[in-house]
Amino acid sequence: MNNLKFTLSTLLIGLISSTLLAQIRLPKLISDGMVLQRDVKVPVWGWSSPNERISVEFNGKKYKAKTTEAGKWSLELPKMKSGGPYTMVIKGNDTLQVKDILVGDVWLCSGQSNMVHQLDIHDVLYEKEIETANDSEIRHYKIPTTTSITGPKDDFIGGSWQKAVGDEVRDFSAVAYFFAKKIYDKYQIPIGLINASVGGTPIEAWIPEEGYKDFPEILNIIAENKDTTFVNASKRNQPDFDRDFSSTEDKGLTGEIPWYAVNFKPKNWRRINIPGYWEDQGVKDLNGVVWYRRDVEIPESMIGKKARVFLGRIVDADELYINGVKVGGKTYQYPQRRYMVPENVLKAGKNTFVVRVTNHSGKGGFVPDKPYYIFSEKDTVDLKGYWEYKVGQVFKSFDYSAYSINNSEGPKLRRINPQNEPTSLFNGMIAPFKQYPVKGILWYQGESNTGNPGDYKDYMKALVSGLREVFNNASIPFIYAQLPNFMDVSYVPTESNWAVLRESQLESLSIPNTAMTVNIELGEWNDIHPDNKKDVGERMALAALKVAYNEDIVYSGPLLESYEIKKSKVVISFSHTGSGLTTNDGEPLGEFAIAGEDKKFVWANAKIDGDKVIVWSDQIDNPKFVRYAWADNPDNPNLFNKEGLPASPFRIE
């Protein structure tokens, strides 16, 4: 009996002990479908019980490690050629398998929304590319948005590797996909894209602490953010937007019948035109909620079919209802409004469309020069024209000064937005895989820094040097996109923050082993997210072919090299002229401005002379300054090389 009790006790203790042993955990990135970097040693790491022996079997070989007292383990795989698919088996107290692993080239893709934008958002322009995508060796890992102001994270909260096959490709960054497609088509090696990007974010949030060595003020901010007491005190002094912009006072939602309901009877609604802003149509100085309503005739041929509604872009947020059913909505102004309509929503004849628009600042409404219609197969119904509107809510004026940022009993407090704080996005989205080797880095960002563009060059140096340090590779190729044209066209010489930021990007080419793509003609005046992502991605691929793959090619448009003033003319020399300078439209050169000592710029004459451009104006006898394409949105920047690549905007001071 005693022996039986002893045996049962032993079994019970063993069972309890085994359940207390931690299971092997791998970082999210080391998962099915991953791509490993070829031709370099590749770390593999994870977590388990302290002092546990770990083995990794991969490609016919076995590698061993032992966990630390903290439970972490790591080992290195030797250099490998491209290939796969392989399976990795990790054994310790339990066993894990990672399947369908490829070895090829891995690219970190980072920045803000133009790097985020998925192919799915641009599926009208790239319908054919999406339908025919069948590249299982091009893979994409979108890292979930994660911030950390207290220090680097050790893993992501989620994510998975996806293949460029079928509908999976819709989730790929469009820029990154077209980049990868061009590289893959040339070399036929697996391409892994790790997408760490977040819309509306400044460069400062992506720079690691290692990059801020020469920025003592920012290092102080980083130190403050690690102080929980300071952060909590600062948060208490921040405005409560949920409270101040609550929808509980919206008459369209608080009445007996909501204004989107089919049985609602509108009274005293006024006429307004779509597209357009309400500020320009008699509704002055309104921040709040405006409801739009229209009865739309739908033909019998569209009934029982899937339909889509295009509502261009809306400032800021919207909700679309058709016949009382909510079919779509966005929470901020930049996404294109493209909504699927379920088959059972539309009916033949009159259909009631209602759009609830919320705006917090500036002009609210429907952005002009965008598509506004509903369609199904071959049928299209235009939604532009007159609608009716009624104001549902007026937001109270928001006084930021009411929220003190001073603390008389301690340090000065700050308003903290985690996505904008120095290092926060690096800590949350890049630091967790800093030991994962990459071939290079793609960067598309800058829009959020146009408010203070003069500092951008210094931040670029901090970003590149910091990332190279944390990835332990001093020469990682760094390829970035110069900002395209955006906002209203300037028909007179003008000042421009966007032009200054493009200049900072141009000057960042002084950083070794970098390349910049010029995109000055690829933008849209009314959309910070232009549809043309293919040319951006393919131009980045051209730059990569030179910088990362050492191909002898023309990869850049003309860049300012030097100049000489000859009497009343300025002779400008360029690098990257390729087969020669030209205009892309066959017209005379445009967008050159010239000034004398007084800096009063006038439009200039300009002509190509070999690999040079001669600039002059009969109004300026002694030129001192020249600018090219110096505007938010230059009208016709047509200086190119014969390889079809545009010249970067520049100024001579």
C-alpha angles and dihedrals in degrees: 000000000000090000089052091051090048092050093048091047091050092050091048093049090048091050092050091046092051092051090051091057110099118242118239110269124195127197112265091248092060095072143111113316097018124154119222123204114257126225096024136082109268122211119218117193145165147141137271140135118329115271093008120152112236128192128191121198115198134159093349097312135097126222127188137210140162126222121244125237085270090055098249124133135180140173138173131246114211124248112291137192120235115282148100164073095219136167123225120206118199117192133187127116084339136014131248131186127205110195139195095026119173130195116216137098123330122203127192108219114196145159135080137311100318087061091043096052108113126217087246091067090056097039095130094059093038100036093126094047091052094046093050099039108130107148108127091175093062107081136179133200115192110201113217115245107269130165131193123178094174098063145296120326120225097219146007126258092236147322138135140214114262130193127228091244128115118323092347089078090064089076094054120108101258094221092047093047095054089046091052094043092057093047092045094048090055101044105019092220125133114269122204119196118198106193114203104166137128129191121247096014129137125233091247091071092058098050115099119230088252088066094057098067091120095043107079094171092054091045086057090053090050090051092049091051090057089057107090093196092054093046094050091049091050092049091055088059095053125102119258103232092180088059099042096044098037118152092218089099096050106120089205090065104030100056126094090264119030114235093242093058119111091231094052113116111210117220128186095002116157132222121258135168127243123238102039143080121271089226088067093047103057102283100112129195095350123155109175142064124327123184121212123198136182138161109230125196111228119193122234090244091069096053119108093017133103111263136187130214121210113199098172108222127324130203111252123335131346145186120198121207125185117191089343095308120116107231102170150344145175130209100216139032107253107068118089111246107238113152133181115228115212115239095247098052103075124069132189111270125006118024122177115228117193126181121190109203123193121193128180103184142001123008117349127201143058119340113239125238095034131114117274114178146099120237143175121186105311097349121094130178119194116230098188120108136053122356131166123250141191131182112244100181140003115211116224117247109273115229110195091185088069088071106072118215093190124093112194092194097051146359123334110275127224136205104250124211105178094209091056101043119110113270093000098120094037089053094049104036111022107026093067091067102032090124091054105099118234132192093222148322130260116201128189111170142109107104092101091052098054090099090069104019099159093075095051097092092057091047091051090055090049092049096049096042092044095050092046090052097049092045088049092231116112094193106043106153109250116198121182140181120236112224116269127225117290142168129020119350114251114224095181128050107276147169117260137185089201090056091050091051091049087052090053088051091049091050090050088074085085086079107096120253096014132124133192130207118214115222102168094135099041100075134093123231093226102036129062085196104058118198095233103092096140097071091046092052094044092048089052088051090052089053090048091051088060103036101033103025100033096231116165098235143125102260105161139051121242115301127196109263108164143329141210129201112222109185105292096353135076117215112203125197124202139200122217093039091147111187090351145298122290143148119259094223103039090246128119116280114280140190097046115134127184136194142179128224091301092062091228100147125212130179111272138211113244135183136180116246109181107295092346137077121219115209129191146141130205086224094061118062098174109032119199104161136043131183131188124199089344102166142085087257114009113205101229117358095179105160108119139150118248090258087070099253120134126236118249118248112254145163133220112214 
